[in-house]
Amino acid sequence: MRMTDRFKAVGPPVGAAALALALLTGWTALGGAGRPRPVEADAGWVLLPTAGAGSATAAFFTIRNPGEVPDELTGASWEFGGPITLKRHLHQGSAGRWEPVSGLPVPARGELAMSPEDSDLMIAAPPPLTSGQWVGFTLTFRHSPPLRLAARVLPPGERPR
């Protein structure tokens, strides 16, 4: 086999390997490797307390995870301060109960869709709120940076559109 024939036979695989290496190097340099993609969310909603100021209420968000690494909502705060508890509803036959949890999972390539029937952010003693009011929240995660979001106060029975 002549030398030029060897280069013709070896050239395409070596070229493909070099291209793959260049693409992987670029992907890593831009942050695509070695760390998870951050979670995303849109505005949420807060249930207007029915008994007035001081009665407990809840906030709800839908959090999407576009990445390949599962994440976890580990805490929340809001513009009025005070404790916010992560909660999950535990179904037990036809009944159920709520329990505080240390984190709510946000699956890889999935979402955490909070609702009155599943999970929420319990706010023990909110200040007076009005229907339609927007309030600010910060959600914290195990892997993703904190998210600053707004939530609209809605009366009981109304859901965001």
Phi and psi in radians as a Rosetta constraint file:
Dihedral C 1 N 2 CA 2 C 2 CIRCULARHARMONIC -1.318 0.35
Dihedral N 2 CA 2 C 2 N 3 CIRCULARHARMONIC 2.777 0.35
Dihedral C 2 N 3 CA 3 C 3 CIRCULARHARMONIC -1.054 0.35
Dihedral N 3 CA 3 C 3 N 4 CIRCULARHARMONIC -0.712 0.35
Dihedral C 3 N 4 CA 4 C 4 CIRCULARHARMONIC -1.160 0.35
Dihedral N 4 CA 4 C 4 N 5 CIRCULARHARMONIC -0.562 0.35
Dihedral C 4 N 5 CA 5 C 5 CIRCULARHARMONIC -1.184 0.35
Dihedral N 5 CA 5 C 5 N 6 CIRCULARHARMONIC -0.648 0.35
Dihedral C 5 N 6 CA 6 C 6 CIRCULARHARMONIC -1.118 0.35
Dihedral N 6 CA 6 C 6 N 7 CIRCULARHARMONIC -0.742 0.35
Dihedral C 6 N 7 CA 7 C 7 CIRCULARHARMONIC -1.127 0.35
Dihedral N 7 CA 7 C 7 N 8 CIRCULARHARMONIC -0.646 0.35
Dihedral C 7 N 8 CA 8 C 8 CIRCULARHARMONIC -1.144 0.35
Dihedral N 8 CA 8 C 8 N 9 CIRCULARHARMONIC -0.635 0.35
Dihedral C 8 N 9 CA 9 C 9 CIRCULARHARMONIC -1.318 0.35
Dihedral N 9 CA 9 C 9 N 10 CIRCULARHARMONIC -0.604 0.35
Dihedral C 9 N 10 CA 10 C 10 CIRCULARHARMONIC -1.557 0.35
Dihedral N 10 CA 10 C 10 N 11 CIRCULARHARMONIC -0.458 0.35
Dihedral C 10 N 11 CA 11 C 11 CIRCULARHARMONIC -0.953 0.35
Dihedral N 11 CA 11 C 11 N 12 CIRCULARHARMONIC -0.945 0.35
Dihedral C 11 N 12 CA 12 C 12 CIRCULARHARMONIC -1.055 0.35
Dihedral N 12 CA 12 C 12 N 13 CIRCULARHARMONIC -0.811 0.35
Dihedral C 12 N 13 CA 13 C 13 CIRCULARHARMONIC -1.107 0.35
Dihedral N 13 CA 13 C 13 N 14 CIRCULARHARMONIC -0.679 0.35
Dihedral C 13 N 14 CA 14 C 14 CIRCULARHARMONIC -1.170 0.35
Dihedral N 14 CA 14 C 14 N 15 CIRCULARHARMONIC -0.709 0.35
Dihedral C 14 N 15 CA 15 C 15 CIRCULARHARMONIC -1.104 0.35
Dihedral N 15 CA 15 C 15 N 16 CIRCULARHARMONIC -0.732 0.35
Dihedral C 15 N 16 CA 16 C 16 CIRCULARHARMONIC -1.123 0.35
Dihedral N 16 CA 16 C 16 N 17 CIRCULARHARMONIC -0.716 0.35
Dihedral C 16 N 17 CA 17 C 17 CIRCULARHARMONIC -1.140 0.35
Dihedral N 17 CA 17 C 17 N 18 CIRCULARHARMONIC -0.717 0.35
Dihedral C 17 N 18 CA 18 C 18 CIRCULARHARMONIC -1.123 0.35
Dihedral N 18 CA 18 C 18 N 19 CIRCULARHARMONIC -0.716 0.35
Dihedral C 18 N 19 CA 19 C 19 CIRCULARHARMONIC -1.117 0.35
Dihedral N 19 CA 19 C 19 N 20 CIRCULARHARMONIC -0.773 0.35
Dihedral C 19 N 20 CA 20 C 20 CIRCULARHARMONIC -1.065 0.35
Dihedral N 20 CA 20 C 20 N 21 CIRCULARHARMONIC -0.742 0.35
Dihedral C 20 N 21 CA 21 C 21 CIRCULARHARMONIC -1.091 0.35
Dihedral N 21 CA 21 C 21 N 22 CIRCULARHARMONIC -0.748 0.35
Dihedral C 21 N 22 CA 22 C 22 CIRCULARHARMONIC -1.096 0.35
Dihedral N 22 CA 22 C 22 N 23 CIRCULARHARMONIC -0.751 0.35
Dihedral C 22 N 23 CA 23 C 23 CIRCULARHARMONIC -1.144 0.35
Dihedral N 23 CA 23 C 23 N 24 CIRCULARHARMONIC -0.759 0.35
Dihedral C 23 N 24 CA 24 C 24 CIRCULARHARMONIC -1.126 0.35
Dihedral N 24 CA 24 C 24 N 25 CIRCULARHARMONIC -0.658 0.35
Dihedral C 24 N 25 CA 25 C 25 CIRCULARHARMONIC -1.105 0.35
Dihedral N 25 CA 25 C 25 N 26 CIRCULARHARMONIC -0.768 0.35
Dihedral C 25 N 26 CA 26 C 26 CIRCULARHARMONIC -1.117 0.35
Dihedral N 26 CA 26 C 26 N 27 CIRCULARHARMONIC -0.735 0.35
Dihedral C 26 N 27 CA 27 C 27 CIRCULARHARMONIC -1.081 0.35
Dihedral N 27 CA 27 C 27 N 28 CIRCULARHARMONIC -0.746 0.35
Dihedral C 27 N 28 CA 28 C 28 CIRCULARHARMONIC -1.164 0.35
Dihedral N 28 CA 28 C 28 N 29 CIRCULARHARMONIC -0.746 0.35
Dihedral C 28 N 29 CA 29 C 29 CIRCULARHARMONIC -1.111 0.35
Dihedral N 29 CA 29 C 29 N 30 CIRCULARHARMONIC -0.540 0.35
Dihedral C 29 N 30 CA 30 C 30 CIRCULARHARMONIC -1.520 0.35
Dihedral N 30 CA 30 C 30 N 31 CIRCULARHARMONIC 0.068 0.35
Dihedral C 30 N 31 CA 31 C 31 CIRCULARHARMONIC 1.604 0.35
Dihedral N 31 CA 31 C 31 N 32 CIRCULARHARMONIC 0.209 0.35
Dihedral C 31 N 32 CA 32 C 32 CIRCULARHARMONIC -1.378 0.35
Dihedral N 32 CA 32 C 32 N 33 CIRCULARHARMONIC -0.212 0.35
Dihedral C 32 N 33 CA 33 C 33 CIRCULARHARMONIC -2.189 0.35
Dihedral N 33 CA 33 C 33 N 34 CIRCULARHARMONIC 2.594 0.35
Dihedral C 33 N 34 CA 34 C 34 CIRCULARHARMONIC 1.562 0.35
Dihedral N 34 CA 34 C 34 N 35 CIRCULARHARMONIC -0.135 0.35
Dihedral C 34 N 35 CA 35 C 35 CIRCULARHARMONIC -2.630 0.35
Dihedral N 35 CA 35 C 35 N 36 CIRCULARHARMONIC 2.603 0.35
Dihedral C 35 N 36 CA 36 C 36 CIRCULARHARMONIC -1.269 0.35
Dihedral N 36 CA 36 C 36 N 37 CIRCULARHARMONIC 2.712 0.35
Dihedral C 36 N 37 CA 37 C 37 CIRCULARHARMONIC -1.310 0.35
Dihedral N 37 CA 37 C 37 N 38 CIRCULARHARMONIC 2.461 0.35
Dihedral C 37 N 38 CA 38 C 38 CIRCULARHARMONIC -1.220 0.35
Dihedral N 38 CA 38 C 38 N 39 CIRCULARHARMONIC 2.644 0.35
Dihedral C 38 N 39 CA 39 C 39 CIRCULARHARMONIC -1.250 0.35
Dihedral N 39 CA 39 C 39 N 40 CIRCULARHARMONIC 2.863 0.35
Dihedral C 39 N 40 CA 40 C 40 CIRCULARHARMONIC -2.332 0.35
Dihedral N 40 CA 40 C 40 N 41 CIRCULARHARMONIC 2.722 0.35
Dihedral C 40 N 41 CA 41 C 41 CIRCULARHARMONIC -2.776 0.35
Dihedral N 41 CA 41 C 41 N 42 CIRCULARHARMONIC 2.733 0.35
Dihedral C 41 N 42 CA 42 C 42 CIRCULARHARMONIC -1.810 0.35
Dihedral N 42 CA 42 C 42 N 43 CIRCULARHARMONIC -3.070 0.35
Dihedral C 42 N 43 CA 43 C 43 CIRCULARHARMONIC -1.011 0.35
Dihedral N 43 CA 43 C 43 N 44 CIRCULARHARMONIC 2.617 0.35
Dihedral C 43 N 44 CA 44 C 44 CIRCULARHARMONIC -1.967 0.35
Dihedral N 44 CA 44 C 44 N 45 CIRCULARHARMONIC -2.807 0.35
Dihedral C 44 N 45 CA 45 C 45 CIRCULARHARMONIC -2.550 0.35
Dihedral N 45 CA 45 C 45 N 46 CIRCULARHARMONIC 2.682 0.35
Dihedral C 45 N 46 CA 46 C 46 CIRCULARHARMONIC -2.118 0.35
Dihedral N 46 CA 46 C 46 N 47 CIRCULARHARMONIC 2.364 0.35
Dihedral C 46 N 47 CA 47 C 47 CIRCULARHARMONIC -1.345 0.35
Dihedral N 47 CA 47 C 47 N 48 CIRCULARHARMONIC 2.188 0.35
Dihedral C 47 N 48 CA 48 C 48 CIRCULARHARMONIC -1.143 0.35
Dihedral N 48 CA 48 C 48 N 49 CIRCULARHARMONIC 2.155 0.35
Dihedral C 48 N 49 CA 49 C 49 CIRCULARHARMONIC -1.057 0.35
Dihedral N 49 CA 49 C 49 N 50 CIRCULARHARMONIC 2.389 0.35
Dihedral C 49 N 50 CA 50 C 50 CIRCULARHARMONIC -1.511 0.35
Dihedral N 50 CA 50 C 50 N 51 CIRCULARHARMONIC -0.404 0.35
Dihedral C 50 N 51 CA 51 C 51 CIRCULARHARMONIC -1.701 0.35
Dihedral N 51 CA 51 C 51 N 52 CIRCULARHARMONIC 0.217 0.35
Dihedral C 51 N 52 CA 52 C 52 CIRCULARHARMONIC 1.549 0.35
Dihedral N 52 CA 52 C 52 N 53 CIRCULARHARMONIC -2.949 0.35
Dihedral C 52 N 53 CA 53 C 53 CIRCULARHARMONIC -1.043 0.35
Dihedral N 53 CA 53 C 53 N 54 CIRCULARHARMONIC 2.457 0.35
Dihedral C 53 N 54 CA 54 C 54 CIRCULARHARMONIC 1.642 0.35
Dihedral N 54 CA 54 C 54 N 55 CIRCULARHARMONIC -0.329 0.35
Dihedral C 54 N 55 CA 55 C 55 CIRCULARHARMONIC -1.447 0.35
Dihedral N 55 CA 55 C 55 N 56 CIRCULARHARMONIC 2.560 0.35
Dihedral C 55 N 56 CA 56 C 56 CIRCULARHARMONIC -1.103 0.35
Dihedral N 56 CA 56 C 56 N 57 CIRCULARHARMONIC 2.672 0.35
Dihedral C 56 N 57 CA 57 C 57 CIRCULARHARMONIC -2.545 0.35
Dihedral N 57 CA 57 C 57 N 58 CIRCULARHARMONIC -3.049 0.35
Dihedral C 57 N 58 CA 58 C 58 CIRCULARHARMONIC -2.508 0.35
Dihedral N 58 CA 58 C 58 N 59 CIRCULARHARMONIC 2.666 0.35
Dihedral C 58 N 59 CA 59 C 59 CIRCULARHARMONIC -2.065 0.35
Dihedral N 59 CA 59 C 59 N 60 CIRCULARHARMONIC 2.628 0.35
Dihedral C 59 N 60 CA 60 C 60 CIRCULARHARMONIC -2.374 0.35
Dihedral N 60 CA 60 C 60 N 61 CIRCULARHARMONIC 2.388 0.35
Dihedral C 60 N 61 CA 61 C 61 CIRCULARHARMONIC -2.421 0.35
Dihedral N 61 CA 61 C 61 N 62 CIRCULARHARMONIC 2.710 0.35
Dihedral C 61 N 62 CA 62 C 62 CIRCULARHARMONIC -1.940 0.35
Dihedral N 62 CA 62 C 62 N 63 CIRCULARHARMONIC 2.062 0.35
Dihedral C 62 N 63 CA 63 C 63 CIRCULARHARMONIC -1.939 0.35
Dihedral N 63 CA 63 C 63 N 64 CIRCULARHARMONIC 2.199 0.35
Dihedral C 63 N 64 CA 64 C 64 CIRCULARHARMONIC -1.845 0.35
Dihedral N 64 CA 64 C 64 N 65 CIRCULARHARMONIC 2.468 0.35
Dihedral C 64 N 65 CA 65 C 65 CIRCULARHARMONIC -2.038 0.35
Dihedral N 65 CA 65 C 65 N 66 CIRCULARHARMONIC 1.800 0.35
Dihedral C 65 N 66 CA 66 C 66 CIRCULARHARMONIC -1.383 0.35
Dihedral N 66 CA 66 C 66 N 67 CIRCULARHARMONIC -0.131 0.35
Dihedral C 66 N 67 CA 67 C 67 CIRCULARHARMONIC -1.613 0.35
Dihedral N 67 CA 67 C 67 N 68 CIRCULARHARMONIC -3.130 0.35
Dihedral C 67 N 68 CA 68 C 68 CIRCULARHARMONIC -1.635 0.35
Dihedral N 68 CA 68 C 68 N 69 CIRCULARHARMONIC -0.081 0.35
Dihedral C 68 N 69 CA 69 C 69 CIRCULARHARMONIC -1.911 0.35
Dihedral N 69 CA 69 C 69 N 70 CIRCULARHARMONIC 2.173 0.35
Dihedral C 69 N 70 CA 70 C 70 CIRCULARHARMONIC -1.039 0.35
Dihedral N 70 CA 70 C 70 N 71 CIRCULARHARMONIC 2.603 0.35
Dihedral C 70 N 71 CA 71 C 71 CIRCULARHARMONIC -2.235 0.35
Dihedral N 71 CA 71 C 71 N 72 CIRCULARHARMONIC -3.127 0.35
Dihedral C 71 N 72 CA 72 C 72 CIRCULARHARMONIC -2.644 0.35
Dihedral N 72 CA 72 C 72 N 73 CIRCULARHARMONIC 2.267 0.35
Dihedral C 72 N 73 CA 73 C 73 CIRCULARHARMONIC -1.288 0.35
Dihedral N 73 CA 73 C 73 N 74 CIRCULARHARMONIC 2.110 0.35
Dihedral C 73 N 74 CA 74 C 74 CIRCULARHARMONIC -1.953 0.35
Dihedral N 74 CA 74 C 74 N 75 CIRCULARHARMONIC -0.175 0.35
Dihedral C 74 N 75 CA 75 C 75 CIRCULARHARMONIC -3.112 0.35
Dihedral N 75 CA 75 C 75 N 76 CIRCULARHARMONIC 2.987 0.35
Dihedral C 75 N 76 CA 76 C 76 CIRCULARHARMONIC -2.710 0.35
Dihedral N 76 CA 76 C 76 N 77 CIRCULARHARMONIC 2.673 0.35
Dihedral C 76 N 77 CA 77 C 77 CIRCULARHARMONIC -2.460 0.35
Dihedral N 77 CA 77 C 77 N 78 CIRCULARHARMONIC 2.879 0.35
Dihedral C 77 N 78 CA 78 C 78 CIRCULARHARMONIC -2.461 0.35
Dihedral N 78 CA 78 C 78 N 79 CIRCULARHARMONIC 2.979 0.35
Dihedral C 78 N 79 CA 79 C 79 CIRCULARHARMONIC -1.070 0.35
Dihedral N 79 CA 79 C 79 N 80 CIRCULARHARMONIC -0.340 0.35
Dihedral C 79 N 80 CA 80 C 80 CIRCULARHARMONIC -1.644 0.35
Dihedral N 80 CA 80 C 80 N 81 CIRCULARHARMONIC -0.046 0.35
Dihedral C 80 N 81 CA 81 C 81 CIRCULARHARMONIC 1.247 0.35
Dihedral N 81 CA 81 C 81 N 82 CIRCULARHARMONIC -2.942 0.35
Dihedral C 81 N 82 CA 82 C 82 CIRCULARHARMONIC 1.482 0.35
Dihedral N 82 CA 82 C 82 N 83 CIRCULARHARMONIC 2.824 0.35
Dihedral C 82 N 83 CA 83 C 83 CIRCULARHARMONIC -1.275 0.35
Dihedral N 83 CA 83 C 83 N 84 CIRCULARHARMONIC 2.477 0.35
Dihedral C 83 N 84 CA 84 C 84 CIRCULARHARMONIC -2.168 0.35
Dihedral N 84 CA 84 C 84 N 85 CIRCULARHARMONIC 2.263 0.35
Dihedral C 84 N 85 CA 85 C 85 CIRCULARHARMONIC -1.934 0.35
Dihedral N 85 CA 85 C 85 N 86 CIRCULARHARMONIC 2.279 0.35
Dihedral C 85 N 86 CA 86 C 86 CIRCULARHARMONIC -1.320 0.35
Dihedral N 86 CA 86 C 86 N 87 CIRCULARHARMONIC 2.274 0.35
Dihedral C 86 N 87 CA 87 C 87 CIRCULARHARMONIC -2.276 0.35
Dihedral N 87 CA 87 C 87 N 88 CIRCULARHARMONIC 2.653 0.35
Dihedral C 87 N 88 CA 88 C 88 CIRCULARHARMONIC -2.373 0.35
Dihedral N 88 CA 88 C 88 N 89 CIRCULARHARMONIC 2.444 0.35
Dihedral C 88 N 89 CA 89 C 89 CIRCULARHARMONIC -1.477 0.35
Dihedral N 89 CA 89 C 89 N 90 CIRCULARHARMONIC 2.236 0.35
Dihedral C 89 N 90 CA 90 C 90 CIRCULARHARMONIC -1.811 0.35
Dihedral N 90 CA 90 C 90 N 91 CIRCULARHARMONIC 2.060 0.35
Dihedral C 90 N 91 CA 91 C 91 CIRCULARHARMONIC -1.469 0.35
Dihedral N 91 CA 91 C 91 N 92 CIRCULARHARMONIC 2.275 0.35
Dihedral C 91 N 92 CA 92 C 92 CIRCULARHARMONIC -2.300 0.35
Dihedral N 92 CA 92 C 92 N 93 CIRCULARHARMONIC 1.532 0.35
Dihedral C 92 N 93 CA 93 C 93 CIRCULARHARMONIC 1.178 0.35
Dihedral N 93 CA 93 C 93 N 94 CIRCULARHARMONIC -2.241 0.35
Dihedral C 93 N 94 CA 94 C 94 CIRCULARHARMONIC -1.513 0.35
Dihedral N 94 CA 94 C 94 N 95 CIRCULARHARMONIC -0.098 0.35
Dihedral C 94 N 95 CA 95 C 95 CIRCULARHARMONIC -1.953 0.35
Dihedral N 95 CA 95 C 95 N 96 CIRCULARHARMONIC -3.052 0.35
Dihedral C 95 N 96 CA 96 C 96 CIRCULARHARMONIC -3.039 0.35
Dihedral N 96 CA 96 C 96 N 97 CIRCULARHARMONIC 3.081 0.35
Dihedral C 96 N 97 CA 97 C 97 CIRCULARHARMONIC -2.650 0.35
Dihedral N 97 CA 97 C 97 N 98 CIRCULARHARMONIC 2.801 0.35
Dihedral C 97 N 98 CA 98 C 98 CIRCULARHARMONIC -1.685 0.35
Dihedral N 98 CA 98 C 98 N 99 CIRCULARHARMONIC 2.572 0.35
Dihedral C 98 N 99 CA 99 C 99 CIRCULARHARMONIC -2.514 0.35
Dihedral N 99 CA 99 C 99 N 100 CIRCULARHARMONIC 2.479 0.35
Dihedral C 99 N 100 CA 100 C 100 CIRCULARHARMONIC -1.196 0.35
Dihedral N 100 CA 100 C 100 N 101 CIRCULARHARMONIC 2.559 0.35
Dihedral C 100 N 101 CA 101 C 101 CIRCULARHARMONIC -2.289 0.35
Dihedral N 101 CA 101 C 101 N 102 CIRCULARHARMONIC 2.742 0.35
Dihedral C 101 N 102 CA 102 C 102 CIRCULARHARMONIC -1.454 0.35
Dihedral N 102 CA 102 C 102 N 103 CIRCULARHARMONIC -0.289 0.35
Dihedral C 102 N 103 CA 103 C 103 CIRCULARHARMONIC -2.864 0.35
Dihedral N 103 CA 103 C 103 N 104 CIRCULARHARMONIC 2.688 0.35
Dihedral C 103 N 104 CA 104 C 104 CIRCULARHARMONIC -2.077 0.35
Dihedral N 104 CA 104 C 104 N 105 CIRCULARHARMONIC 2.135 0.35
Dihedral C 104 N 105 CA 105 C 105 CIRCULARHARMONIC -1.197 0.35
Dihedral N 105 CA 105 C 105 N 106 CIRCULARHARMONIC 2.486 0.35
Dihedral C 105 N 106 CA 106 C 106 CIRCULARHARMONIC -2.115 0.35
Dihedral N 106 CA 106 C 106 N 107 CIRCULARHARMONIC 1.711 0.35
Dihedral C 106 N 107 CA 107 C 107 CIRCULARHARMONIC -1.142 0.35
Dihedral N 107 CA 107 C 107 N 108 CIRCULARHARMONIC 2.671 0.35
Dihedral C 107 N 108 CA 108 C 108 CIRCULARHARMONIC -1.008 0.35
Dihedral N 108 CA 108 C 108 N 109 CIRCULARHARMONIC 2.369 0.35
Dihedral C 108 N 109 CA 109 C 109 CIRCULARHARMONIC 0.908 0.35
Dihedral N 109 CA 109 C 109 N 110 CIRCULARHARMONIC 0.571 0.35
Dihedral C 109 N 110 CA 110 C 110 CIRCULARHARMONIC -2.449 0.35
Dihedral N 110 CA 110 C 110 N 111 CIRCULARHARMONIC -2.826 0.35
Dihedral C 110 N 111 CA 111 C 111 CIRCULARHARMONIC -2.570 0.35
Dihedral N 111 CA 111 C 111 N 112 CIRCULARHARMONIC 2.754 0.35
Dihedral C 111 N 112 CA 112 C 112 CIRCULARHARMONIC -1.865 0.35
Dihedral N 112 CA 112 C 112 N 113 CIRCULARHARMONIC 1.924 0.35
Dihedral C 112 N 113 CA 113 C 113 CIRCULARHARMONIC -1.878 0.35
Dihedral N 113 CA 113 C 113 N 114 CIRCULARHARMONIC 1.705 0.35
Dihedral C 113 N 114 CA 114 C 114 CIRCULARHARMONIC -1.231 0.35
Dihedral N 114 CA 114 C 114 N 115 CIRCULARHARMONIC 2.540 0.35
Dihedral C 114 N 115 CA 115 C 115 CIRCULARHARMONIC -2.755 0.35
Dihedral N 115 CA 115 C 115 N 116 CIRCULARHARMONIC 2.863 0.35
Dihedral C 115 N 116 CA 116 C 116 CIRCULARHARMONIC -1.070 0.35
Dihedral N 116 CA 116 C 116 N 117 CIRCULARHARMONIC -0.332 0.35
Dihedral C 116 N 117 CA 117 C 117 CIRCULARHARMONIC -1.631 0.35
Dihedral N 117 CA 117 C 117 N 118 CIRCULARHARMONIC -0.145 0.35
Dihedral C 117 N 118 CA 118 C 118 CIRCULARHARMONIC -2.249 0.35
Dihedral N 118 CA 118 C 118 N 119 CIRCULARHARMONIC -1.313 0.35
Dihedral C 118 N 119 CA 119 C 119 CIRCULARHARMONIC -2.482 0.35
Dihedral N 119 CA 119 C 119 N 120 CIRCULARHARMONIC 2.738 0.35
Dihedral C 119 N 120 CA 120 C 120 CIRCULARHARMONIC -2.844 0.35
Dihedral N 120 CA 120 C 120 N 121 CIRCULARHARMONIC 3.137 0.35
Dihedral C 120 N 121 CA 121 C 121 CIRCULARHARMONIC -1.883 0.35
Dihedral N 121 CA 121 C 121 N 122 CIRCULARHARMONIC 1.887 0.35
Dihedral C 121 N 122 CA 122 C 122 CIRCULARHARMONIC -1.448 0.35
Dihedral N 122 CA 122 C 122 N 123 CIRCULARHARMONIC 2.264 0.35
Dihedral C 122 N 123 CA 123 C 123 CIRCULARHARMONIC -1.963 0.35
Dihedral N 123 CA 123 C 123 N 124 CIRCULARHARMONIC 1.955 0.35
Dihedral C 123 N 124 CA 124 C 124 CIRCULARHARMONIC -1.210 0.35
Dihedral N 124 CA 124 C 124 N 125 CIRCULARHARMONIC -0.768 0.35
Dihedral C 124 N 125 CA 125 C 125 CIRCULARHARMONIC -2.486 0.35
Dihedral N 125 CA 125 C 125 N 126 CIRCULARHARMONIC 1.322 0.35
Dihedral C 125 N 126 CA 126 C 126 CIRCULARHARMONIC -1.280 0.35
Dihedral N 126 CA 126 C 126 N 127 CIRCULARHARMONIC 2.742 0.35
Dihedral C 126 N 127 CA 127 C 127 CIRCULARHARMONIC -1.266 0.35
Dihedral N 127 CA 127 C 127 N 128 CIRCULARHARMONIC 3.055 0.35
Dihedral C 127 N 128 CA 128 C 128 CIRCULARHARMONIC -1.008 0.35
Dihedral N 128 CA 128 C 128 N 129 CIRCULARHARMONIC 2.304 0.35
Dihedral C 128 N 129 CA 129 C 129 CIRCULARHARMONIC -2.139 0.35
Dihedral N 129 CA 129 C 129 N 130 CIRCULARHARMONIC 2.690 0.35
Dihedral C 129 N 130 CA 130 C 130 CIRCULARHARMONIC -2.146 0.35
Dihedral N 130 CA 130 C 130 N 131 CIRCULARHARMONIC 2.568 0.35
Dihedral C 130 N 131 CA 131 C 131 CIRCULARHARMONIC -1.024 0.35
Dihedral N 131 CA 131 C 131 N 132 CIRCULARHARMONIC 2.330 0.35
Dihedral C 131 N 132 CA 132 C 132 CIRCULARHARMONIC 1.597 0.35
Dihedral N 132 CA 132 C 132 N 133 CIRCULARHARMONIC -0.242 0.35
Dihedral C 132 N 133 CA 133 C 133 CIRCULARHARMONIC -1.144 0.35
Dihedral N 133 CA 133 C 133 N 134 CIRCULARHARMONIC 2.503 0.35
Dihedral C 133 N 134 CA 134 C 134 CIRCULARHARMONIC -1.804 0.35
Dihedral N 134 CA 134 C 134 N 135 CIRCULARHARMONIC 2.352 0.35
Dihedral C 134 N 135 CA 135 C 135 CIRCULARHARMONIC -2.230 0.35
Dihedral N 135 CA 135 C 135 N 136 CIRCULARHARMONIC 2.609 0.35
Dihedral C 135 N 136 CA 136 C 136 CIRCULARHARMONIC -1.654 0.35
Dihedral N 136 CA 136 C 136 N 137 CIRCULARHARMONIC 2.454 0.35
Dihedral C 136 N 137 CA 137 C 137 CIRCULARHARMONIC -2.266 0.35
Dihedral N 137 CA 137 C 137 N 138 CIRCULARHARMONIC 2.686 0.35
Dihedral C 137 N 138 CA 138 C 138 CIRCULARHARMONIC -2.187 0.35
Dihedral N 138 CA 138 C 138 N 139 CIRCULARHARMONIC 2.139 0.35
Dihedral C 138 N 139 CA 139 C 139 CIRCULARHARMONIC -1.816 0.35
Dihedral N 139 CA 139 C 139 N 140 CIRCULARHARMONIC 2.394 0.35
Dihedral C 139 N 140 CA 140 C 140 CIRCULARHARMONIC -2.019 0.35
Dihedral N 140 CA 140 C 140 N 141 CIRCULARHARMONIC 2.599 0.35
Dihedral C 140 N 141 CA 141 C 141 CIRCULARHARMONIC -2.317 0.35
Dihedral N 141 CA 141 C 141 N 142 CIRCULARHARMONIC 2.822 0.35
Dihedral C 141 N 142 CA 142 C 142 CIRCULARHARMONIC -1.164 0.35
Dihedral N 142 CA 142 C 142 N 143 CIRCULARHARMONIC -0.754 0.35
Dihedral C 142 N 143 CA 143 C 143 CIRCULARHARMONIC -1.976 0.35
Dihedral N 143 CA 143 C 143 N 144 CIRCULARHARMONIC -0.595 0.35
Dihedral C 143 N 144 CA 144 C 144 CIRCULARHARMONIC -1.493 0.35
Dihedral N 144 CA 144 C 144 N 145 CIRCULARHARMONIC 2.745 0.35
Dihedral C 144 N 145 CA 145 C 145 CIRCULARHARMONIC -1.207 0.35
Dihedral N 145 CA 145 C 145 N 146 CIRCULARHARMONIC 2.801 0.35
Dihedral C 145 N 146 CA 146 C 146 CIRCULARHARMONIC -1.016 0.35
Dihedral N 146 CA 146 C 146 N 147 CIRCULARHARMONIC 2.555 0.35
Dihedral C 146 N 147 CA 147 C 147 CIRCULARHARMONIC -1.915 0.35
Dihedral N 147 CA 147 C 147 N 148 CIRCULARHARMONIC 2.250 0.35
Dihedral C 147 N 148 CA 148 C 148 CIRCULARHARMONIC -1.742 0.35
Dihedral N 148 CA 148 C 148 N 149 CIRCULARHARMONIC 2.126 0.35
Dihedral C 148 N 149 CA 149 C 149 CIRCULARHARMONIC -2.371 0.35
Dihedral N 149 CA 149 C 149 N 150 CIRCULARHARMONIC 2.831 0.35
Dihedral C 149 N 150 CA 150 C 150 CIRCULARHARMONIC -1.918 0.35
Dihedral N 150 CA 150 C 150 N 151 CIRCULARHARMONIC 2.671 0.35
Dihedral C 150 N 151 CA 151 C 151 CIRCULARHARMONIC -2.370 0.35
Dihedral N 151 CA 151 C 151 N 152 CIRCULARHARMONIC 2.437 0.35
Dihedral C 151 N 152 CA 152 C 152 CIRCULARHARMONIC -1.672 0.35
Dihedral N 152 CA 152 C 152 N 153 CIRCULARHARMONIC 2.359 0.35
Dihedral C 152 N 153 CA 153 C 153 CIRCULARHARMONIC -1.354 0.35
Dihedral N 153 CA 153 C 153 N 154 CIRCULARHARMONIC 2.194 0.35
Dihedral C 153 N 154 CA 154 C 154 CIRCULARHARMONIC -2.187 0.35
Dihedral N 154 CA 154 C 154 N 155 CIRCULARHARMONIC 2.514 0.35
Dihedral C 154 N 155 CA 155 C 155 CIRCULARHARMONIC -1.220 0.35
Dihedral N 155 CA 155 C 155 N 156 CIRCULARHARMONIC 2.777 0.35
Dihedral C 155 N 156 CA 156 C 156 CIRCULARHARMONIC -0.957 0.35
Dihedral N 156 CA 156 C 156 N 157 CIRCULARHARMONIC 2.451 0.35
Dihedral C 156 N 157 CA 157 C 157 CIRCULARHARMONIC 1.552 0.35
Dihedral N 157 CA 157 C 157 N 158 CIRCULARHARMONIC -0.295 0.35
Dihedral C 157 N 158 CA 158 C 158 CIRCULARHARMONIC -1.697 0.35
Dihedral N 158 CA 158 C 158 N 159 CIRCULARHARMONIC 2.431 0.35
Dihedral C 158 N 159 CA 159 C 159 CIRCULARHARMONIC -2.123 0.35
Dihedral N 159 CA 159 C 159 N 160 CIRCULARHARMONIC 2.696 0.35
Dihedral C 159 N 160 CA 160 C 160 CIRCULARHARMONIC -1.112 0.35
Dihedral N 160 CA 160 C 160 N 161 CIRCULARHARMONIC 2.641 0.35
